[in-house]
Amino acid sequence: MATNAPCARTKILVAIDDSKPAQWAMQVASAFAKRMNAEVILVSVIPTPMPVVADAVFYETESAWRDRLQEEASMLLCNARDSLPPTVPCETVVREGDAPIEIVDLARAKNVNLIVLGSRGRNRFSQFVLGSTAEAVLRKAHCPVMTVANEPVRCASASAQSERVCCGKAAAASK
């Protein structure tokens, strides 16, 4: 029995911070969203304040610190939203907590089809010692996760006159 129910719009979640890889992830997600007529959900995760020792001296209160981080995250998201084509629907979310957990939880809650993250391209030893947001999201996500560790290359399509974002060195070599 066929139904005439409309197809749900594809949702792409992009984690945003102030790093170059996050900017590259945004470029790739923007190109995908435009081609797939997808909705973009931008998220920035701020850390939860850690309890402090009573004799520590701070120049700002926990509330002022949280407000400053919220404002910085909102500005990052605003800039990222403004970089999207105007035809791409976009939602922005600021979360507080552990970044991988918050990203995966939001992706599940919003029924996201793809998560796009910047990756700093650390080696295995650094990942073991320092941990990696991208690696933790890869392990826990319910949907595909794309990591972007290099600047996307713009390449002209032979069959179409529009530009597309290509990832990797193969695209650069084909110019």
FENNOR-V871733 format. One line per field, one symbol per residue. ss: DSSP state (2 for helix, 1 for strand, 0 for the rest). Layout:
ss->???
This chain:
ss->0000000000111110000222222222222222220011111111000000000000000222222222222222222222000000011111110022222222222000011111000002222222002222222200011111000011110000001111002222200
